[in-house]
Amino acid sequence: EPLVLTMVDSTPEPFTYWFFASGVFDQFIEPSELKYTIQIVMLMVVYAYVLFQSSNLISEGSELLLLIPSLAGIVGSIVLPVLGAVPDGAIVLFSGFGPKDQVQEQLAVGVGALAGSTIMLLTIPWCLSIFAGRVSLDADGEGNYKRVRGEKDWVKLRPEDTFSLTRSGINVQPSVAKTGRLMIFTTISYVIIQGPAFALKCWQVADKDEKDKCVSEKEKYWALAGLLICVVLFVVYLVYQVFLARTPDDNPVAEAKQQKVRSQAISKNLMSLSGVFGMMTAGGEPPLLSGDHTPDGFKAVLKKFFTKYDKNGDKVIDRSELRLLMIDLHEPADSADKVMEEMDTDRSGTIDFNEFCVAMQQMVESQTKAAASGMEMSTRVETAPIAREEAGDDQDDEEEDVEVPEDLAKYSHKMQQLRILLRASWQMGLGTLLVLLFSDPMVGVLSEFGTRINVSPFYISFVLAPLASNASELIASYNYALKKTSKTITISFAALEGAACMNNTFCLAIFLALVYARNLLWEFSAETISILFVQAVMFLFSCKRTHRLLDGVLVVSLYPISLFLVAGLEKAGLN
């Protein structure tokens, strides 16, 4: 049962903590008791590694829920953004725990994690995405994404433009500017608390402690106002995400995550081809496929399965390989001859990838209609003249190396959904538990390390905390950009801006709640100005359609500039 611990300090009002177990945090090593600084460093590395792995568990578990049709909408729009901010939010939260005479200084760890996470995500991954996804640009700034007909040696990034600061770069879609406007709008909570913090003074009080207490009493109500605004903006952001979930064309981030999770589920032996069909036909929804072409998302999923059944790697499926497909679709293996005749439209004796896509498209459409009418689903396909996509567009034609999963035909669609739900539940549960357990010790270690080397805990947390809590976002954005398409670059940038929005609402709300509940001073003017400065500059960059390599250099320079800005403002006595 929860244990209520009342921390009595110099303030007349007690502050109450709720823990889920008594003495849990007493089991961790007290950093101040360690004799050597190297011991502090090793402990910090261990805690950072645990937080990094727990963040990955939360991310992977929540993304798996995208594979469950009934949950995909709410997961993509609400669960993913919230759980992605949990590690940073936990560090901020636990930085406000402890005796009143220590927590004011310890809170520097929390604001360092908040500022470092926001600024790092908007600068370093942004620059890396431009570098990884850059293509040659023409005089008008248009990217070289489409193959020129008849040009045999065409490449997206010409050798002479490889390291050109102005002739190489990327193009993004309008959704980056939309998310950028939302990001800058969510910074209003910083202004609500920072403005009064400049003006509120208690000149009539001579004693420093009494003056601090006087100022904190006045600031706490502005902190409450900022907290309420954060909550409102947080709800608005989630509602906006729900709206985007209903219009997937405007939400490339969620769409890309679904594609990625489906591919991972295939590779990790969680889903079979029949399971994917079950997802797409669940509830008798309208067909996902329309027109004469196979959509890119479905085609990407089919690529995984095509590689799975193409055992000899010759880029086609023969009769023996087709029998494996029939088993996966719960069809008799001896029906392969008839199905081969139906799928093999060019009568080559094998099924190439285009024929495979056409057949699977028609299969899903027929199953969807059968589900809507309550009829028994059939896996038979009837060939029809469907135009094939011509080569030479801006799609990524390279195959990925896929670990061939074991056959999952013995599992029904419902059983696969159950296995996915169970794995997602334990991954999210374990990840969240580890974050809650190790965030408080991590705060103590960062604070003690700063004391040992005589550096403010803010700078230690600013640099190191994001490496533990946000490394997965950095890696994901870089991997998206490597595909060198305008769409994947847009996904990368929009995801980074979305993470900043969560920091501006969810994490800042926790921080302001601590300031209000514990009657703390707002001594973070320099840090606030740095955060607002970087987000204002990045808003201007988000409005650009073309980002040159030079822009990436300017963006990454904001990271050290923000640190120097904080140091300069603090030296000038702003706080």
CORRA-V703462 format. One record per backbone hydrogen bond with DSSP energy under -0.5 kcal/mol. NH is the residue of the N-H (numbers start at 1). CO is the residue of the C=O. E is the energy in kcal/mol with one decimal. If there is no record, write none. Layout:
BEGIN
[[NH;CO;E] [NH;CO;E]]
END
This chain:
BEGIN
[[3;19;-1.5] [5;3;-0.6] [5;17;-1.5] [6;4;-0.5] [7;5;-0.7] [7;15;-2.1] [8;6;-0.7] [9;7;-0.5] [15;7;-1.4] [17;5;-1.9] [19;3;-1.3] [19;17;-0.5] [24;21;-0.8] [27;24;-1.4] [28;25;-1.0] [31;29;-0.7] [33;30;-1.7] [34;31;-1.6] [39;36;-0.7] [40;36;-1.0] [41;37;-2.2] [42;38;-2.4] [43;39;-2.3] [44;40;-2.4] [45;41;-2.2] [46;42;-2.1] [47;43;-2.5] [48;44;-2.5] [49;45;-2.3] [50;46;-2.2] [51;47;-2.5] [52;48;-2.3] [53;49;-2.5] [54;50;-2.6] [55;51;-2.3] [56;52;-1.9] [57;53;-2.2] [58;54;-2.3] [59;55;-2.4] [60;56;-3.1] [61;57;-2.6] [62;58;-2.4] [63;59;-2.1] [64;60;-1.6] [65;61;-0.9] [65;62;-0.5] [66;63;-1.6] [67;64;-2.1] [68;65;-1.7] [69;67;-0.7] [71;68;-1.9] [72;68;-1.7] [73;69;-0.6] [75;71;-2.7] [76;72;-2.6] [77;73;-1.6] [78;74;-2.2] [79;74;-1.7] [80;75;-2.9] [82;78;-2.1] [83;79;-2.8] [84;80;-1.9] [85;81;-0.9] [85;82;-1.0] [86;83;-0.8] [89;85;-2.6] [90;86;-2.7] [91;87;-1.9] [92;88;-2.3] [93;89;-2.5] [94;90;-2.7] [95;91;-1.3] [96;92;-0.5] [96;93;-1.5] [97;94;-1.3] [102;99;-1.6] [103;99;-2.2] [104;100;-0.8] [106;102;-2.2] [107;103;-2.1] [108;105;-1.4] [109;106;-1.9] [110;106;-0.7] [111;107;-2.3] [112;108;-1.9] [113;109;-2.3] [114;110;-2.3] [115;111;-2.8] [116;112;-2.9] [117;113;-2.3] [118;114;-2.1] [119;115;-2.7] [120;116;-2.4] [121;117;-2.2] [122;118;-1.4] [123;119;-0.7] [123;120;-1.0] [124;120;-1.1] [125;120;-0.9] [127;123;-2.6] [128;124;-2.5] [129;125;-2.4] [130;126;-1.8] [131;127;-2.4] [132;128;-2.9] [133;129;-2.4] [134;130;-0.8] [135;169;-3.0] [136;156;-2.8] [137;167;-2.9] [138;142;-1.9] [141;138;-1.8] [144;136;-1.9] [145;143;-1.8] [147;392;-1.1] [149;147;-0.5] [151;148;-2.2] [152;150;-0.9] [154;151;-0.9] [158;156;-0.6] [161;158;-1.9] [162;159;-1.3] [164;161;-1.1] [168;164;-0.6] [169;135;-2.3] [170;547;-2.5] [172;545;-2.3] [176;173;-1.8] [177;174;-0.5] [178;174;-1.8] [179;175;-2.3] [180;176;-1.9] [181;177;-2.0] [182;178;-1.8] [183;179;-2.3] [184;180;-2.3] [185;181;-1.7] [186;182;-1.7] [187;184;-0.8] [188;185;-1.3] [189;186;-0.8] [190;187;-1.0] [191;187;-1.1] [192;188;-1.9] [193;189;-1.4] [194;190;-2.7] [195;191;-2.4] [196;192;-0.6] [197;193;-1.3] [198;194;-1.4] [198;195;-0.8] [199;195;-1.2] [200;196;-3.3] [205;202;-1.5] [211;207;-2.4] [212;208;-2.8] [213;209;-2.1] [214;210;-2.2] [215;211;-2.6] [216;212;-2.7] [217;213;-1.7] [218;214;-1.3] [219;215;-2.5] [220;216;-1.8] [222;218;-0.6] [223;219;-2.4] [224;220;-2.0] [225;221;-2.0] [226;222;-2.6] [227;223;-2.4] [228;224;-2.4] [229;225;-2.2] [230;226;-2.4] [231;227;-2.2] [232;228;-2.3] [233;229;-2.9] [234;230;-2.5] [235;231;-2.3] [236;232;-2.6] [237;233;-2.6] [238;234;-2.1] [239;235;-2.6] [240;236;-2.4] [241;237;-2.1] [242;238;-2.3] [243;239;-2.3] [244;240;-2.2] [245;241;-2.1] [246;242;-1.1] [246;243;-0.6] [247;243;-0.5] [247;244;-1.1] [250;247;-2.3] [251;248;-1.3] [255;251;-1.7] [256;252;-2.5] [257;253;-2.2] [258;254;-2.1] [259;255;-1.9] [260;256;-2.4] [261;257;-2.7] [262;258;-2.3] [263;259;-2.0] [264;260;-2.4] [265;261;-2.6] [266;262;-1.8] [267;263;-2.3] [268;264;-2.4] [269;266;-1.3] [270;265;-3.1] [271;265;-1.2] [276;272;-2.0] [277;273;-2.2] [278;274;-2.1] [279;275;-1.9] [280;276;-2.2] [281;277;-1.5] [282;278;-0.7] [282;279;-0.6] [284;281;-2.0] [285;282;-0.8] [293;290;-0.6] [299;295;-2.4] [300;296;-2.4] [301;297;-1.6] [302;298;-2.5] [303;299;-1.8] [304;300;-0.9] [304;301;-0.7] [305;301;-1.3] [306;302;-3.0] [307;303;-2.1] [308;304;-1.7] [309;305;-2.3] [310;306;-1.8] [311;309;-2.1] [313;310;-1.1] [317;351;-2.4] [318;316;-0.5] [322;318;-2.1] [323;319;-1.4] [324;320;-0.7] [324;321;-0.5] [325;321;-1.2] [326;322;-2.2] [327;323;-1.9] [328;324;-2.0] [329;325;-1.7] [330;327;-1.6] [331;326;-3.2] [335;332;-1.8] [336;333;-1.5] [339;335;-2.2] [340;336;-2.8] [341;337;-1.8] [342;338;-1.6] [343;339;-2.8] [344;340;-2.8] [345;343;-2.0] [347;344;-1.0] [351;317;-2.1] [352;350;-0.6] [356;352;-2.1] [357;353;-2.5] [358;354;-2.3] [359;355;-2.3] [360;356;-2.5] [361;357;-2.5] [362;358;-2.1] [363;359;-1.9] [364;360;-2.4] [365;361;-2.1] [366;362;-2.3] [367;363;-2.3] [368;364;-2.5] [369;365;-2.0] [370;366;-2.1] [371;367;-2.6] [372;368;-2.2] [373;369;-1.7] [374;370;-0.8] [375;370;-1.9] [383;381;-0.5] [386;384;-0.8] [397;395;-0.8] [402;400;-0.7] [404;402;-0.7] [411;408;-2.0] [416;412;-2.3] [417;413;-2.2] [418;414;-2.1] [419;415;-2.5] [420;416;-2.3] [421;417;-2.3] [422;418;-2.4] [423;419;-2.2] [424;420;-2.6] [425;421;-2.2] [426;422;-2.2] [427;423;-2.2] [428;424;-2.5] [429;425;-2.5] [430;426;-2.6] [431;427;-2.4] [432;428;-2.5] [433;429;-2.2] [434;430;-2.5] [435;431;-2.1] [436;432;-2.4] [437;433;-2.1] [438;434;-2.6] [439;435;-1.7] [440;436;-0.5] [441;437;-0.6] [442;438;-1.9] [443;439;-2.2] [444;440;-2.0] [445;441;-2.3] [446;442;-2.5] [447;443;-2.3] [448;444;-2.3] [449;445;-2.7] [450;446;-2.0] [451;447;-1.7] [452;448;-2.5] [453;449;-1.9] [454;451;-0.7] [455;450;-2.8] [459;456;-0.9] [460;456;-1.4] [461;457;-2.8] [462;458;-2.7] [463;459;-1.7] [464;460;-2.6] [465;461;-1.4] [466;461;-0.6] [467;464;-0.7] [468;464;-0.9] [468;465;-1.0] [469;465;-2.1] [470;466;-2.7] [474;470;-1.7] [475;471;-2.4] [476;472;-2.6] [477;473;-2.4] [478;474;-1.8] [479;475;-2.4] [480;476;-2.3] [481;477;-1.9] [482;478;-1.5] [483;480;-1.3] [484;481;-2.2] [489;485;-1.9] [490;486;-1.9] [491;487;-2.1] [492;488;-2.1] [493;489;-2.5] [494;490;-2.8] [495;491;-2.0] [496;492;-1.6] [497;493;-2.3] [498;494;-2.3] [499;495;-1.9] [500;496;-1.7] [501;497;-2.0] [502;498;-1.8] [503;499;-1.9] [504;500;-2.2] [505;501;-0.9] [506;502;-1.2] [507;502;-1.5] [508;503;-1.4] [509;505;-1.9] [510;506;-1.4] [511;507;-2.0] [512;508;-2.8] [513;509;-2.0] [514;510;-1.8] [515;511;-2.0] [516;512;-2.4] [517;513;-3.0] [518;514;-2.5] [519;516;-0.6] [520;515;-1.8] [523;521;-1.2] [528;524;-2.4] [529;525;-2.5] [530;526;-1.9] [531;527;-2.3] [532;528;-2.7] [533;529;-2.5] [534;530;-2.3] [535;531;-2.3] [536;532;-2.3] [537;533;-2.2] [538;534;-2.6] [539;535;-1.9] [540;536;-1.5] [541;537;-1.9] [542;538;-2.3] [543;539;-0.9] [543;540;-0.6] [544;541;-1.6] [547;170;-2.7] [547;545;-0.5] [548;546;-0.6] [549;168;-2.3] [550;165;-2.3] [551;548;-0.6] [552;548;-1.4] [553;549;-1.7] [554;550;-2.1] [555;551;-2.6] [556;552;-2.4] [557;553;-1.4] [558;554;-0.6] [558;555;-1.5] [559;556;-1.2] [560;556;-0.6] [561;557;-1.9] [562;558;-2.3] [563;559;-1.2] [564;560;-2.4] [565;561;-2.4] [566;562;-2.0] [567;563;-2.4] [568;564;-2.8] [569;565;-2.5] [570;566;-2.5] [571;567;-2.2] [572;568;-1.7] [573;570;-1.4] [574;569;-2.5]]
END
